[in-house]
Amino acid sequence: MHYRRFPVSTALVSTSPLARELSVVLLTIAGMWPIVGTEALAAGALTRSALRWRYTAVHPNIYVPRDARRDLFTNTVAAWLWTGRRGIIAGRAAAALHGVRWIDDTVPVELIARHGRNRPGVVVRDEQIGDDEICQLGELRVTTPARTALDLARCLPREDAVAHLDALAAATGISAAEVKPLEERYRSTPGIRAARSAIASMDGGSRSPRATALRLFLIDAGLPKPRTNISLSDDQWEATVAMGWEVPRVGVDCEEDRAGLNAIQNIACQELFQRLG
């Protein structure tokens, strides 16, 4: 089966560790499934009977094995194939490819493409995008972390947007300053005012959506913006507090962030906090 490569010269290559791993995985999986039905038949990889009985159509001419798990990655590749491999993966699907791990498998796959219609589970946006806003993961063209951040901030409600931005910043190292040029480039785009506010609130030190929601609650209540992911230690133990203020030495923790600790470790953390005052 033949898969056309996009010219890397027109795109940036993502440098995040997960993206480098995905580049290898994508090249492997792209030749397996989802598949383009007519290509599989023309290459002799499948008979019409095998395609009919062993595969399920998820989009016109795009198939997955009947027993395949329909996770976000599978849905993303299927949607991209449906656009004739021309779509640029954007939004939450792009964030997941950049390393955000908690995005639900059922979210719609967003693509930037010149395509006439949407499909169930796929949102196609025919909108402007520059070559410097595209990176390549294996066979897939994906919005860069900066463009992904802008799209998330434009299209999602504030709390959801900031939670996704926090996770994207943690996974890729992207900062609000790196998104700023795109804010100016698209200053007349719908949703840009809300996007500016969400991007200004982005903090890669937040470790979960619940921690993000708590931080925004404290800021909206009138408190100064807290420092996040604070490391504390003494000669007996070390721990991390979700957020806090150096003056007046107040920390705020998030139970969800300690889900991986056992009872003894939790007690040790609490004793450390008491010793440090």
The 8 nearest C-alpha neighbors of each residue, nearest first, counted from 0:
[[1, 42, 39, 38, 2, 30, 44, 41],
 [0, 2, 3, 38, 30, 42, 39, 4],
 [3, 1, 4, 0, 30, 29, 138, 84],
 [2, 4, 1, 5, 138, 84, 6, 83],
 [5, 3, 138, 6, 2, 7, 137, 139],
 [4, 6, 7, 3, 138, 140, 139, 135],
 [7, 5, 8, 9, 4, 10, 135, 3],
 [6, 8, 10, 9, 5, 135, 11, 12],
 [9, 7, 6, 10, 11, 5, 130, 12],
 [10, 8, 7, 130, 6, 11, 131, 133],
 [11, 9, 134, 133, 7, 8, 130, 131],
 [10, 12, 134, 133, 13, 135, 131, 9],
 [11, 13, 134, 135, 14, 10, 136, 7],
 [12, 14, 134, 15, 18, 11, 135, 136],
 [13, 15, 12, 16, 18, 19, 171, 17],
 [14, 16, 18, 171, 17, 13, 19, 97],
 [17, 15, 19, 18, 14, 20, 171, 98],
 [16, 18, 20, 19, 15, 98, 21, 97],
 [17, 19, 21, 15, 20, 16, 97, 22],
 [20, 18, 22, 16, 21, 17, 15, 14],
 [21, 19, 17, 18, 22, 23, 24, 16],
 [22, 20, 24, 18, 23, 19, 25, 17],
 [21, 23, 137, 136, 19, 25, 20, 24],
 [24, 22, 21, 26, 25, 20, 27, 137],
 [23, 25, 21, 27, 26, 22, 28, 20],
 [26, 24, 28, 137, 22, 27, 23, 29],
 [25, 27, 137, 23, 29, 24, 28, 138],
 [28, 26, 24, 25, 29, 30, 23, 31],
 [27, 29, 31, 25, 30, 26, 24, 32],
 [30, 28, 26, 31, 27, 25, 32, 33],
 [29, 31, 28, 27, 32, 26, 0, 2],
 [30, 32, 28, 29, 33, 34, 27, 0],
 [33, 31, 34, 63, 29, 28, 30, 64],
 [32, 34, 63, 62, 77, 31, 61, 76],
 [33, 35, 32, 62, 61, 36, 63, 31],
 [34, 36, 61, 38, 60, 37, 39, 62],
 [35, 37, 60, 39, 38, 61, 34, 40],
 [36, 38, 40, 39, 35, 41, 60, 42],
 [37, 39, 41, 35, 40, 36, 42, 0],
 [40, 38, 44, 36, 42, 37, 41, 45],
 [39, 41, 43, 37, 45, 38, 42, 46],
 [42, 40, 38, 43, 39, 37, 44, 0],
 [41, 43, 39, 44, 40, 0, 38, 45],
 [42, 44, 40, 45, 41, 39, 46, 38],
 [45, 43, 39, 42, 40, 46, 0, 41],
 [46, 44, 40, 43, 39, 49, 50, 47],
 [47, 45, 49, 48, 40, 50, 43, 44],
 [46, 48, 50, 49, 51, 45, 40, 52],
 [47, 49, 51, 46, 50, 52, 45, 53],
 [50, 48, 46, 52, 51, 53, 47, 45],
 [49, 51, 47, 54, 48, 53, 52, 46],
 [50, 52, 48, 49, 54, 53, 47, 55],
 [53, 51, 49, 50, 54, 48, 55, 65],
 [52, 54, 49, 50, 65, 64, 51, 55],
 [55, 53, 64, 65, 50, 63, 52, 62],
 [54, 56, 62, 65, 63, 64, 57, 53],
 [55, 57, 62, 61, 58, 63, 54, 60],
 [56, 58, 62, 61, 55, 59, 63, 77],
 [59, 57, 61, 56, 60, 81, 62, 77],
 [58, 60, 61, 56, 57, 81, 62, 36],
 [59, 61, 36, 35, 58, 62, 56, 37],
 [62, 60, 35, 58, 59, 56, 34, 57],
 [61, 63, 56, 55, 34, 33, 57, 54],
 [62, 64, 33, 54, 55, 32, 65, 34],
 [65, 63, 54, 67, 66, 53, 55, 62],
 [64, 66, 54, 55, 67, 53, 63, 52],
 [65, 67, 64, 68, 63, 54, 53, 55],
 [68, 66, 64, 65, 69, 63, 73, 70],
 [67, 69, 70, 66, 73, 65, 64, 63],
 [70, 68, 73, 67, 74, 71, 104, 72],
 [69, 71, 104, 73, 72, 68, 74, 105],
 [72, 70, 104, 74, 73, 75, 69, 105],
 [71, 73, 75, 74, 70, 76, 92, 96],
 [74, 72, 76, 70, 75, 71, 69, 77],
 [75, 73, 71, 77, 72, 76, 78, 70],
 [74, 76, 72, 78, 73, 77, 108, 71],
 [75, 77, 79, 73, 78, 74, 80, 72],
 [78, 76, 74, 80, 75, 79, 33, 73],
 [77, 79, 81, 75, 80, 76, 74, 82],
 [78, 80, 76, 82, 81, 84, 77, 86],
 [79, 81, 84, 77, 83, 82, 78, 76],
 [80, 82, 78, 83, 79, 77, 61, 58],
 [83, 81, 79, 80, 84, 86, 85, 78],
 [82, 84, 80, 85, 81, 79, 86, 78],
 [85, 83, 80, 82, 79, 86, 81, 139],
 [84, 86, 83, 82, 87, 112, 79, 80],
 [87, 85, 112, 110, 82, 79, 111, 84],
 [88, 86, 111, 140, 141, 110, 89, 112],
 [89, 87, 141, 110, 93, 109, 142, 86],
 [88, 90, 93, 109, 110, 142, 92, 147],
 [91, 89, 93, 92, 151, 147, 109, 150],
 [90, 92, 94, 93, 95, 89, 151, 102],
 [91, 93, 95, 94, 90, 108, 89, 96],
 [94, 92, 89, 96, 91, 90, 95, 88],
 [93, 95, 91, 97, 96, 92, 99, 90],
 [94, 96, 99, 92, 98, 97, 93, 100],
 [95, 97, 93, 98, 94, 92, 18, 99],
 [98, 96, 94, 95, 18, 99, 93, 17],
 [97, 99, 95, 170, 96, 100, 17, 94],
 [100, 98, 95, 94, 166, 167, 101, 97],
 [99, 101, 98, 102, 95, 166, 94, 96],
 [100, 102, 99, 103, 95, 207, 166, 104],
 [103, 101, 100, 104, 95, 99, 91, 106],
 [102, 104, 105, 106, 101, 71, 70, 100],
 [103, 105, 71, 70, 106, 102, 69, 72],
 [104, 106, 103, 107, 71, 70, 120, 69],
 [107, 105, 104, 103, 108, 120, 71, 91],
 [108, 106, 120, 121, 109, 105, 122, 92],
 [107, 109, 121, 92, 75, 122, 120, 106],
 [108, 110, 122, 89, 90, 123, 121, 88],
 [111, 109, 88, 123, 87, 89, 86, 112],
 [110, 112, 124, 87, 86, 125, 123, 88],
 [113, 111, 86, 125, 114, 110, 124, 123],
 [114, 112, 125, 115, 111, 124, 86, 123],
 [113, 115, 112, 116, 123, 125, 82, 117],
 [114, 116, 113, 117, 123, 125, 112, 124],
 [115, 117, 114, 118, 123, 122, 113, 124],
 [118, 116, 122, 123, 121, 119, 115, 114],
 [117, 119, 121, 120, 116, 122, 58, 123],
 [120, 118, 121, 117, 107, 122, 58, 57],
 [119, 121, 107, 118, 108, 122, 106, 105],
 [122, 120, 108, 118, 107, 119, 117, 109],
 [123, 121, 109, 117, 108, 110, 107, 124],
 [124, 122, 110, 117, 111, 109, 112, 121],
 [125, 123, 111, 126, 110, 112, 122, 109],
 [124, 126, 113, 112, 111, 123, 114, 127],
 [127, 125, 124, 128, 111, 112, 113, 123],
 [126, 128, 129, 125, 111, 124, 185, 112],
 [127, 129, 132, 126, 130, 133, 111, 131],
 [130, 128, 132, 131, 127, 133, 10, 146],
 [129, 131, 132, 133, 10, 9, 128, 11],
 [130, 132, 129, 133, 10, 11, 134, 9],
 [131, 133, 143, 129, 130, 142, 146, 128],
 [134, 132, 142, 143, 10, 131, 130, 141],
 [135, 133, 11, 12, 10, 141, 143, 13],
 [134, 136, 140, 12, 139, 141, 137, 10],
 [137, 135, 22, 139, 138, 140, 18, 21],
 [136, 138, 22, 25, 26, 139, 135, 23],
 [139, 137, 4, 136, 26, 25, 140, 5],
 [140, 138, 136, 137, 135, 141, 87, 88],
 [139, 141, 135, 87, 134, 88, 136, 133],
 [140, 142, 88, 87, 134, 133, 135, 93],
 [141, 143, 133, 89, 147, 146, 132, 134],
 [142, 144, 133, 132, 146, 145, 134, 147],
 [143, 145, 147, 146, 148, 173, 142, 171],
 [144, 146, 178, 148, 143, 147, 149, 177],
 [147, 145, 149, 143, 148, 144, 142, 132],
 [146, 148, 144, 150, 145, 149, 142, 90],
 [147, 149, 145, 151, 146, 150, 144, 164],
 [148, 150, 146, 152, 147, 151, 153, 145],
 [151, 149, 153, 147, 152, 148, 90, 154],
 [152, 150, 148, 154, 153, 149, 90, 160],
 [151, 153, 194, 160, 149, 150, 154, 197],
 [154, 152, 194, 190, 150, 151, 191, 149],
 [153, 155, 151, 152, 150, 156, 190, 160],
 [156, 154, 160, 151, 152, 159, 153, 157],
 [157, 155, 159, 160, 158, 154, 152, 153],
 [156, 158, 160, 159, 161, 197, 155, 152],
 [159, 157, 161, 160, 156, 162, 212, 215],
 [160, 158, 162, 156, 157, 161, 155, 163],
 [159, 161, 157, 155, 152, 163, 158, 162],
 [160, 162, 164, 158, 163, 159, 197, 201],
 [163, 161, 208, 159, 165, 164, 160, 211],
 [162, 164, 166, 160, 161, 165, 167, 159],
 [165, 163, 161, 167, 166, 162, 201, 168],
 [166, 164, 203, 202, 168, 162, 201, 163],
 [165, 167, 169, 163, 168, 164, 99, 170],
 [166, 168, 164, 170, 169, 165, 99, 171],
 [169, 167, 203, 173, 172, 165, 171, 166],
 [168, 170, 203, 166, 167, 172, 171, 165],
 [171, 169, 167, 98, 168, 172, 166, 99],
 [172, 170, 168, 173, 15, 169, 167, 97],
 [171, 173, 168, 169, 170, 174, 203, 167],
 [174, 172, 168, 171, 144, 177, 145, 175],
 [175, 173, 176, 177, 172, 168, 178, 201],
 [174, 176, 178, 177, 198, 199, 179, 201],
 [175, 177, 179, 174, 178, 180, 173, 199],
 [178, 176, 174, 175, 179, 145, 173, 180],
 [177, 179, 145, 175, 176, 181, 180, 182],
 [178, 180, 182, 176, 181, 177, 175, 183],
 [181, 179, 183, 182, 178, 184, 177, 176],
 [182, 180, 184, 183, 179, 178, 185, 146],
 [183, 181, 179, 185, 180, 184, 186, 178],
 [182, 184, 186, 180, 181, 185, 179, 187],
 [185, 183, 181, 182, 186, 180, 187, 179],
 [184, 186, 188, 182, 183, 187, 181, 191],
 [185, 187, 183, 188, 182, 184, 191, 181],
 [188, 186, 185, 189, 191, 184, 183, 190],
 [187, 189, 185, 186, 191, 190, 153, 192],
 [190, 188, 191, 187, 153, 192, 186, 185],
 [189, 191, 153, 193, 192, 194, 188, 154],
 [190, 192, 194, 193, 189, 188, 153, 195],
 [193, 191, 194, 195, 190, 196, 189, 153],
 [194, 192, 196, 195, 191, 190, 197, 153],
 [193, 195, 152, 153, 191, 197, 192, 196],
 [196, 194, 198, 192, 193, 197, 199, 191],
 [195, 197, 199, 193, 194, 198, 200, 192],
 [198, 196, 194, 200, 199, 195, 161, 152],
 [199, 197, 201, 195, 200, 196, 175, 194],
 [198, 200, 196, 197, 201, 195, 175, 194],
 [199, 201, 197, 198, 202, 196, 161, 215],
 [202, 200, 198, 165, 199, 164, 161, 197],
 [203, 201, 165, 204, 205, 200, 168, 164],
 [202, 204, 169, 168, 165, 205, 166, 201],
 [205, 203, 227, 228, 202, 206, 169, 165],
 [204, 206, 203, 207, 211, 210, 202, 165],
 [205, 207, 204, 210, 256, 208, 166, 241],
 [206, 208, 210, 209, 205, 211, 256, 162],
 [209, 207, 211, 162, 210, 212, 206, 163],
 [208, 210, 212, 211, 207, 213, 255, 253],
 [211, 209, 213, 207, 208, 212, 205, 253],
 [210, 212, 208, 214, 209, 213, 162, 205],
 [211, 213, 209, 215, 210, 214, 216, 208],
 [214, 212, 216, 210, 211, 215, 209, 217],
 [215, 213, 211, 217, 216, 212, 210, 218],
 [214, 216, 218, 212, 217, 213, 219, 211],
 [217, 215, 213, 219, 214, 218, 220, 212],
 [216, 218, 220, 214, 215, 219, 222, 213],
 [219, 217, 222, 215, 220, 221, 216, 224],
 [218, 220, 216, 221, 217, 215, 222, 214],
 [221, 219, 217, 218, 222, 216, 215, 223],
 [220, 222, 219, 218, 223, 217, 216, 224],
 [221, 223, 218, 217, 220, 224, 219, 225],
 [224, 222, 225, 218, 221, 217, 244, 220],
 [223, 225, 218, 222, 226, 214, 217, 244],
 [226, 224, 243, 244, 242, 223, 227, 214],
 [225, 227, 242, 243, 244, 224, 228, 229],
 [228, 226, 242, 204, 241, 229, 205, 225],
 [227, 229, 241, 204, 240, 242, 239, 230],
 [228, 230, 240, 239, 227, 242, 241, 231],
 [231, 229, 239, 238, 228, 240, 232, 237],
 [230, 232, 238, 237, 239, 229, 233, 240],
 [233, 231, 237, 236, 238, 230, 234, 271],
 [232, 234, 235, 236, 237, 231, 271, 275],
 [233, 235, 236, 232, 237, 271, 231, 274],
 [236, 234, 233, 237, 232, 271, 267, 270],
 [237, 235, 232, 233, 234, 271, 238, 267],
 [236, 238, 232, 231, 233, 239, 235, 268],
 [239, 237, 231, 230, 268, 232, 240, 236],
 [238, 240, 230, 229, 231, 228, 241, 237],
 [241, 239, 229, 252, 242, 228, 230, 250],
 [240, 242, 228, 252, 227, 253, 251, 229],
 [243, 241, 227, 251, 226, 240, 228, 250],
 [242, 244, 250, 225, 249, 226, 251, 227],
 [243, 245, 246, 249, 225, 248, 226, 247],
 [246, 244, 248, 247, 249, 243, 226, 250],
 [247, 245, 248, 244, 249, 243, 250, 225],
 [246, 248, 249, 245, 244, 243, 250, 276],
 [249, 247, 245, 246, 244, 250, 243, 276],
 [250, 248, 244, 243, 247, 245, 251, 246],
 [251, 249, 243, 242, 244, 252, 240, 248],
 [250, 252, 242, 243, 241, 240, 249, 253],
 [253, 251, 241, 240, 254, 250, 242, 256],
 [252, 254, 255, 256, 210, 241, 251, 257],
 [255, 253, 257, 256, 252, 258, 210, 209],
 [254, 256, 258, 257, 253, 209, 207, 210],
 [255, 257, 254, 253, 258, 206, 207, 241],
 [258, 256, 254, 255, 259, 260, 253, 265],
 [257, 259, 255, 260, 256, 254, 261, 253],
 [258, 260, 257, 261, 256, 255, 264, 265],
 [261, 259, 257, 258, 264, 265, 262, 263],
 [260, 262, 264, 263, 265, 259, 258, 257],
 [263, 261, 265, 264, 266, 260, 267, 268],
 [264, 262, 266, 265, 261, 267, 260, 268],
 [263, 265, 267, 261, 266, 262, 260, 268],
 [266, 264, 268, 262, 267, 263, 260, 261],
 [265, 267, 269, 263, 268, 264, 270, 262],
 [266, 268, 264, 270, 265, 269, 271, 263],
 [269, 267, 271, 265, 266, 270, 238, 264],
 [268, 270, 266, 272, 271, 267, 265, 273],
 [269, 271, 273, 267, 268, 272, 266, 274],
 [270, 272, 268, 274, 269, 273, 267, 275],
 [271, 273, 269, 275, 270, 274, 276, 268],
 [274, 272, 270, 276, 271, 275, 269, 268],
 [275, 273, 271, 276, 272, 270, 233, 269],
 [276, 274, 272, 273, 271, 233, 232, 231],
 [275, 273, 274, 272, 248, 271, 249, 270]]
